[in-house]
Amino acid sequence: MAGFLREVARRIFAEELRNSNLAFRDGDDLNQYAPQYLLTPTGARCNRVFLVGTLTERDDIGGDTEYWRGRVIDPTGGILVYAGQYQPEAAQALTNIEPPAFVAVVGKPNLYQTEDGSVIISVRAEAIQKVDDSTRNRWILETAKRTYERLEALKNISLASPEFSTADKPIAVSPAIDAERALAHYKTDTMHYKQMVLRALSSLRADIGNDNAKFSSKDVTIEVPRTPETGHLKVKSESTGKSRSKSTKGASLDSWPEAEADDDVETFHIGKKS
């Protein structure tokens, strides 16, 4: 597998992940070692994903060997995560964490097509860790920001002459190309996903208090006050013509992924820093 780097994990809400069904490999699809990606409706190219939510249940569904299945729910919905003998650390975490509990999960999206043609999305967990509500809140804010940025990018896409990669003509990887490909495949309803972002941010109401929060379902506007846990985020719809801004002040680096200087790159660290 020389020549392939470990892929970064993307922050994706459960609803968008469950609505995704476009999987592909870069370059030659016959190359089994080429990384496989799942392209989401807003144009996120995912080889690995980073989720934070509530572990509501977990069961050992294996036979002779342990094979754990858990359900993780974020403000937009739930997703199934699996871990077995080839993911020993994640499997051990599912063994030890008693639901309900906030957890952070890093893993690879897995697509399964049923006999009737439906696609079921789950996550093969690589790492699972119990986290606190501040980490969950920060993840919601950051995931909302990244999702909204992708939605804004979709506005500038033209589908007049979409160009996709083929085995003999690979194309360069870029967010614009991913956005074009997602829009062509999913016919993405941007307002639907803006409402999803709104619902996710509105779930923070109980934690940040009603006095300082501003929510609107008509123009998809929400303001979250600056606090040590949540930072500050504004989201405006395209109909207002106004921009959105966001700044955060960190939760503990012991539990929260570090951000690289390049905004196009997302990294994660689960566990305490030495």
N, C-alpha and C positions, 0 to 999 in steps of 0.2 A: 504493500500500500504506500510505497514511497512516493513522494511528490504531493500528497494530500495533507493539508493542515487540519487540525482539530477545529471544527466549526464553532462559532459563537452561538450562544443561546439567545433566542428572541423572546421578548415579552409579548404575549398574546393573550387576550381574553378568551375564556372558554367558548363563548358563543361563536366568535369568529373562527376558532380552531375547529369546532364541530361543523361549521359550514364549509370547510375546505375539502376539496376533492381532487385537486390538480397536483399530481406527483410527477417528477421528472428527474433525470440525471443530466449533469452538464456534459456536453460533447457527445460521445458515442454511448448510446444506451446499452450497448452490449458489454461495456466495460463494467464488470461487477464491482470494481473497487472505486469507481467514480462516486462521489458523494450524492446521495439522493436528497431531493428537496421537496417540501410541500409548500406550494404557493397559496397564500390566503387571499380572501376577497379584497382586502385593502392593499395587496401587493407586498406582503412580508414573505421573504424567501427563507424558509425554515428548514434547517437540517436538525437543529435542536431547539427546544423551547424552554422557557423559564416561567413557571407558574407559581403563584402564591394564593392560597385559599384555605378553606376549612376542610380538613379530612373528616368526613361524616361517617364513613364505614370502611372496614377493611376485613378481608377474609382470606384464608389460605385455601385456594381452590385446586392445589396440586394433588397428585396421587402419591407416588413413592417419594418424590422430592417436593419441597415447599415451593409454591408458586403463589405469590400474593397479589391480590387485586384490591385497590382502594378507590374511593370516589372523592375527588377534590372539587369543591364548589367555590367559585368566585362570584362577584355580584351579578354576572351575566349568565351563569349556568354552571353545570357540572361536567367533569371529564373523568374518564376512568384511567387509572395508572396501574401498571403492572411491573412486577419485579420478581425474578426467580434466581436460579443458581448462577446465571451469568451476570447478575447485578447484585452481588452479595451484600454490599453496603446498604443499598436501597431496600432490599428485602429485610435486612435486619432492622432497619428503621421502622418499616411497617409492622414488624413483629412487636416493637417496643412502644410505639406511640399509640396511646389509647384515645380513640375518637370521643367527642369532637375536639379537635385541636387545630390551630393554625400551622400550616406547613409550607415550606418552600420546596419545589420540585424542579429538577433539571432532568430532561430526558429527550428521547427522539420520538417524534410523532409517528404513529403506525396506522396505516390504512388497511381496512379489511372490507372487501366487497362481498355483499351477500348474494344469494342466488337471484334475488329480484333486482339486482343492480344497485341497491343502496350502498352507500359508503359509510362505514363506521370508523370514527377516529378515536384512538386512544394514545396514551403516552407510555413508552417503555422507559421507566425511570432509571436514571443513572445515579442520582443522589436525592435524598429526601432528608429534610431537617425540620424539626419543630421550631417555630419562630413566634414572635409576639405580635400584638395588634399594631404596633408602630411600624413594623416591617411590612405587614399586610397593607396598611394605609399608604405607605410610601410606594409600594409596588403598584397599587391602583393608580396613584397619581402619575407615576412614570409610564405605565402602560397606556393610560389615557392620552398622555402627551404624544407618545410614539404613534399611537393609532390615529390621532387627529392629524399629525404631520403627514402620514400616508394618505389620508383622505384629502388633504389639501393638494397633494401631488397629483391625485387622480383628476382634479379639475382641469389640469393643463394637458391631459393626454388626448391625442387625436387617434382615432382608429381607422383613419382613411387607408393607410397602408401598413398594417401591423407586420413586423418582421420577427419571426420566431427562429430559434436555433434548430438545426438539423444535424444529422450525424456527420455530413460532409461540409457543413457551413455553420460552425459554432459562432455565437455572438458574444460580445463582451458583456460582463455582468454589470448592471447599473440599476439603481432604484427606478429610473424612468422606464427602462425596459421591463422590469418586473411589474410596474404599475400598468403599463400598456397591456402586458400579457394577462394580468389579473382582470382588467376591465373587459377585455375581449372574451375571456372565458366565463366570467361570472356575471357580466352585465351589472356590476356592483351598484347597489342602491346606496349612495353615500349618505343620504339622510337617515336611512335605517341604522347605519353604523354610528352616525353621530348621536342618534338617540341611545344607542347602546353605551357609548361613552358617557352620556348624561346619566343614565341609570347607574353605571358603575360609580361615578363620582357622587351621586346622590346618596349612595349607600354609606358615605362617610358622615352623613348628617348627625347621627347619634354620637359620633366620636368628636366632631368639631363644634357641635352646638348650633342651634337654629339661629341665634342672634347674629352671628357673623357670616353665615352662609347665604348665598343667593343662588336660586335655582330657577330655571325657566325651560319648559318643554316646547315652547313655541319657536323660540329663536336659538335653541340649543346653547344657552348661555349659563355658565356656572362660575362662581367665584369661591375659592377656598381660602380662608385666612392664613396668614403666615404664622406658623407655630414651629417649635423645634421638631415636632413629629411629622407634620404634613407639608411645610413649606407653603408656597402660594402658586395657584394655577388659575388662569382665566381661559375660557374657551368661548369663542364667538362663532356663530354660523356664517356661511358665505353670504347669506342674505343681508347681514348687517354691514358688510364691507369693512369690518374692523378686525384687527389682528388679535391674536391671543399671545399671552406671555406666561412664562413659568419660571420660577426659581425655587430651589429647595435647600433646606438646611438639614444636614444629615441625621438619620438615625444611626445607631451604632454600626461601625464598620465591622464589628464582630458578626453581624447578621445580614448586612445589606450589601448587594453587589456594588463594586466600584465602577464608576463611569470613566471611560477613556476620553481623552481630549477630542478625538474624532467622533462626532456625534453619530456617524454611520456605523460605528463599531460598538457592540454591546458585549460586555464580559460579565462573569459572575464569580463570586467566591462564596461558598457555603462552608460555614465552620469558622472557628476562631482564628484570627491572624496570629502568627507567632511573633 
